Amino acid sequence: SYNLSQSEIELLARLVRAEAEGESYTGQVAVAASVLNRLNDSRYPNTITEIIYQVESGIYYQYSPVLDGRINFPAGASALKAVQDALNGWDPSYGAIGFYNPTKTTNWWVKSHPVTTSIGSHIFYKN
């Protein structure tokens, strides 16, 4: 069970909207779940805010909406509901800790990880 503040729920929902706009509702829940899965993984920071804003080596953003500012757009009802469903235990990502769009990603590090599922234009992976 997760103990998220309202502002963390809102932040996660804004990320879901930015990352999964145009994806199915299941795809939105999967994005939310994959971020929550990082909370349960000791290799990642232990708050939603730190996970979303994490930058590796000063250059590698974990989530592109942080880099391009789309993280600041309003979440909307669908993304907020998707976060609630993920918080309630629905994980269509099958335990993934990340996702990428293969048509937009040239990152070999990401592409080398075991795939858990693909939903819409996103491939979900474990590490």
Secondary structure, 3 states (H helix, E strand, C coil): CCCCCHHHHHHHHHHHHHHHCCCCHHHHHHHHHHHHHHHCCCCCCCCHHHHHHCEECCCEECCHHHHHCHHHCCCCHHHHHHHHHHHCCCCCCCCCCEEECCCCCCCHHHHCCCEEEEECCEEEECC
